[in-house]
């Protein structure tokens, strides 16, 4: 369960991308940096895909591997996000022709070599995402890839008949099923509005809205992928234009926290038996025009910001999340 969106462009041109990561707490996440001159290679299969990076990458990596990302942005103004797609992600047999790549390598590849969605779409089309699971991964990872720059968004899906790369006009993404289904589902919610309905008269009696917020009556409140897609789209569709970069970041954060999972409200069957809770493990904001990557984790209420213009991209590395130790005390 993940939610991804583009917040409305600020008056100063700032573009922010929000993303939540909901998952069982089974994967050791860290903040990683991929060097701007990284010589990347997929090592899952013989003759895996290789690439020469030209952009530095910051993002959420797994298993202390600064080439395995689930989320990130580069210093060229592009962000990429892997979102869960159970039952809707078919990976393929290795070809051995240099195009084979693991799904967790995809972000390092596209962000290391591309600065726009158009470039990333072309780069993704050269890949054959292989059905080979790294030994470190304790659970299957059916995923799809979401790409954002300041002007556009695209989705890379893995269908049984092959990879499909398509533009995403609403610039919102969640999980299963495929994007075309979600876009059709939008037509079921055209009446949503931030405005209260006008009063009506029935047989001489007047009826007015009893409270504010009735324009959103009928918006999905559940945690399903279709429900979250409509809710995220509705929030950003009616959001006022931010006044500044700071406003855009803070309003993106406000939307993201609407998707935090309340502990105990979502459980799933563990591959090793029993049930495990889904949690909002971390959330991110990619300020594509301001070169800032912000993140928040389930263990700390504080948000942290990484300035990509001040980040050392000469080496690749993985580091533990920052922490303030929880809620900060003040004296009044």
Residue pairs with C-beta under 8 A, 6 or more apart in sequence:
1 22
1 23
1 84
1 174
1 175
1 223
1 225
1 228
1 261
1 266
1 278
2 19
2 20
2 21
2 22
2 23
2 81
2 83
2 84
2 174
2 175
3 18
3 19
3 20
3 22
3 173
3 174
3 228
3 229
3 232
3 256
3 259
4 17
4 18
4 19
4 20
4 81
4 83
4 146
4 172
4 173
4 174
4 232
5 17
5 18
5 19
5 171
5 172
5 173
5 232
5 233
5 235
5 236
5 255
6 15
6 16
6 17
6 18
6 148
6 153
6 171
6 172
6 236
7 15
7 16
7 17
7 18
7 236
7 239
7 242
7 248
7 251
7 252
7 255
8 236
8 239
8 240
8 241
8 242
8 248
9 15
9 150
9 241
9 242
9 248
10 16
10 241
10 242
10 243
10 244
10 245
10 247
10 248
11 241
11 242
11 243
11 244
12 244
12 245
13 150
13 289
14 242
14 244
14 245
14 248
14 249
14 287
14 289
14 290
15 150
15 248
15 287
15 288
15 289
16 248
16 249
16 252
16 285
16 286
16 287
16 288
17 73
17 79
17 81
17 148
17 252
17 285
17 286
17 288
18 252
18 253
18 255
18 256
18 283
18 284
18 285
19 71
19 81
19 256
19 283
19 284
19 285
19 286
20 256
20 259
20 260
20 280
20 282
20 283
21 60
21 70
21 71
21 280
21 281
21 282
21 283
21 284
22 259
22 261
22 266
22 278
22 279
22 280
22 281
23 84
23 278
23 279
23 281
24 139
24 268
24 270
24 276
24 277
24 278
24 279
25 276
25 277
25 279
25 281
25 298
26 138
26 139
26 276
27 62
27 63
27 137
27 138
28 62
28 63
28 64
29 60
29 61
29 62
29 70
29 281
29 282
29 321
30 60
30 61
30 62
30 64
30 318
30 319
30 320
30 321
31 58
31 59
31 60
31 61
31 295
31 306
31 318
31 319
31 320
31 321
31 322
32 57
32 58
32 59
32 60
32 61
32 65
32 66
32 69
32 72
32 316
32 317
32 318
32 319
33 56
33 57
33 58
33 66
33 311
33 312
33 313
33 315
33 316
33 317
33 318
34 40
34 53
34 56
34 57
34 66
34 67
34 69
34 108
34 111
34 112
34 313
34 316
35 53
35 56
35 313
35 314
35 315
35 316
36 53
36 54
36 55
36 56
36 75
36 112
36 313
36 314
37 52
37 53
37 54
37 314
38 52
38 53
38 67
38 108
38 112
38 316
39 50
39 51
39 52
39 53
40 49
40 50
40 51
40 52
40 53
40 67
40 105
40 108
40 109
40 112
41 48
41 49
41 50
41 51
42 48
42 49
42 50
42 100
42 101
42 102
42 105
42 130
44 100
44 102
44 105
44 130
44 132
44 134
45 94
45 96
45 100
45 130
45 132
46 94
46 96
47 96
47 97
47 98
47 100
48 98
48 100
48 101
48 102
49 98
49 99
49 100
49 101
49 105
49 109
49 126
49 127
50 98
51 109
51 112
51 113
52 113
53 108
53 112
53 113
54 112
54 113
55 74
55 75
55 76
55 78
55 111
55 112
55 113
55 114
55 115
56 74
56 75
56 308
56 311
56 313
57 69
57 72
57 73
57 74
57 107
57 108
57 111
57 112
58 72
58 73
58 74
58 293
58 306
58 308
58 311
59 69
59 70
59 71
59 72
59 73
59 107
59 111
59 284
59 293
60 69
60 70
60 71
60 72
60 282
60 284
60 295
61 67
61 68
61 69
61 70
61 318
62 68
62 69
62 70
62 104
62 136
62 137
63 134
63 136
63 137
64 318
65 104
65 318
66 108
66 316
66 317
66 318
67 104
67 105
67 108
67 316
68 102
68 104
68 105
68 108
68 134
69 80
69 82
69 104
69 107
69 108
69 111
70 81
70 82
70 104
70 107
71 79
71 80
71 81
71 82
71 107
71 284
72 79
72 80
72 107
72 108
72 111
72 286
72 293
73 79
73 80
73 111
73 286
73 288
73 293
73 308
74 111
74 112
74 114
74 115
74 308
75 291
75 308
75 309
75 311
75 313
76 114
76 115
76 116
77 115
77 116
77 149
77 150
77 288
77 289
77 291
78 110
78 111
78 114
78 115
78 116
78 117
78 119
78 120
78 147
78 148
78 149
78 288
79 111
79 147
79 148
79 149
79 286
79 288
80 106
80 107
80 110
80 111
80 120
80 145
80 146
80 147
80 148
81 107
81 145
81 146
81 147
81 148
81 173
82 103
82 104
82 106
82 107
82 143
82 144
82 145
82 146
83 143
83 144
83 146
83 173
83 174
83 175
84 141
84 142
84 143
84 175
84 176
85 142
85 143
85 144
85 157
85 158
85 175
85 176
86 142
86 175
86 176
87 142
87 176
87 177
88 142
88 144
88 157
88 176
88 177
88 178
89 142
89 143
89 144
89 157
89 158
90 131
90 158
90 159
90 160
91 103
91 129
91 130
91 131
91 132
91 158
92 128
92 129
92 130
92 131
92 158
92 162
93 130
93 131
94 100
94 128
94 130
94 132
95 128
97 128
99 126
99 127
99 128
100 128
100 130
101 109
101 127
101 128
101 129
101 130
102 129
102 130
102 132
102 134
103 129
103 141
103 143
103 145
104 134
104 137
104 141
106 124
106 127
106 129
106 145
106 156
107 145
109 123
109 127
110 120
110 123
110 124
110 145
110 147
111 120
113 119
113 123
114 120
114 123
115 149
116 149
116 152
117 147
117 148
117 149
117 151
117 152
117 153
117 154
118 152
120 147
120 154
121 147
121 154
121 156
121 165
124 145
124 147
124 156
124 163
124 165
125 163
125 165
127 163
129 158
129 163
133 140
133 141
138 271
138 272
139 270
139 271
140 271
144 155
144 156
144 157
144 158
144 173
145 155
145 156
146 153
146 154
146 155
146 156
146 168
146 173
147 153
147 154
147 155
147 156
148 171
148 286
148 288
149 288
150 288
150 289
152 167
152 171
153 167
153 168
153 169
153 171
153 173
154 165
154 166
154 167
154 168
155 165
155 166
155 168
155 173
155 179
156 163
156 164
156 165
157 163
157 164
157 165
157 166
157 178
157 179
158 164
159 178
166 179
166 180
168 179
169 183
170 183
170 186
170 233
171 236
172 229
172 232
172 233
172 236
173 179
173 229
174 182
174 225
174 226
174 228
174 229
174 232
175 225
176 225
177 225
182 225
182 226
182 229
185 226
185 229
185 230
186 230
186 233
189 218
189 219
189 230
189 234
191 218
192 215
192 216
192 218
192 219
192 234
193 215
193 216
193 238
194 215
194 216
194 238
195 215
196 209
196 212
196 213
196 214
196 215
197 209
197 214
197 215
199 206
199 207
199 208
199 209
200 206
200 207
201 207
216 234
219 230
219 231
219 234
220 226
220 227
220 228
220 230
220 231
221 227
221 231
223 261
223 265
223 266
228 259
231 258
231 259
232 255
232 259
235 255
235 258
236 255
239 251
239 255
242 248
242 251
245 287
245 289
245 290
248 287
249 285
249 287
249 292
249 294
249 305
252 285
253 283
253 285
253 294
253 296
253 303
256 283
256 285
256 296
257 283
259 280
259 283
260 280
260 283
261 278
261 279
261 280
263 277
263 279
264 277
266 277
266 278
267 275
267 276
267 277
267 278
268 275
268 276
268 278
269 275
269 276
270 276
279 298
280 298
281 297
281 298
282 295
282 296
282 297
282 298
282 321
283 295
283 296
284 293
284 294
284 295
284 296
285 292
285 293
285 294
285 295
286 293
286 294
287 293
287 294
291 307
291 308
291 309
292 305
292 306
292 307
292 308
293 305
293 306
293 308
294 303
294 304
294 305
294 306
295 303
295 304
295 306
295 321
296 302
296 303
296 304
297 321
297 323
299 321
299 323
300 321
300 322
300 323
300 324
300 325
300 326
301 324
301 326
301 327
302 323
302 324
302 328
304 321
304 322
